[in-house]
């Protein structure tokens, strides 16, 4: 866990991604709604990560990025 807490995102991403320690604190405070996830280079990237969780590709954004969804009814 300490190695994860030492990770930093690129400066341009900092406004979108909280530090790992903050994310872990949110999971501790809200375990019923927050789940920790960590994606590192060399592990297939975010697309493979989300597909393994059960997300499905549902189209593209105007920028060419995939949109995904997950069936939460069953």
ABEGO torsion letter per residue (X at the ends): XAAAAABBBBAAAAAABBBAAAAAAAAAABAAABBBBBBBBGAGEAAAAAAAAGBBBAEBBAAGBBBBBBBAAX
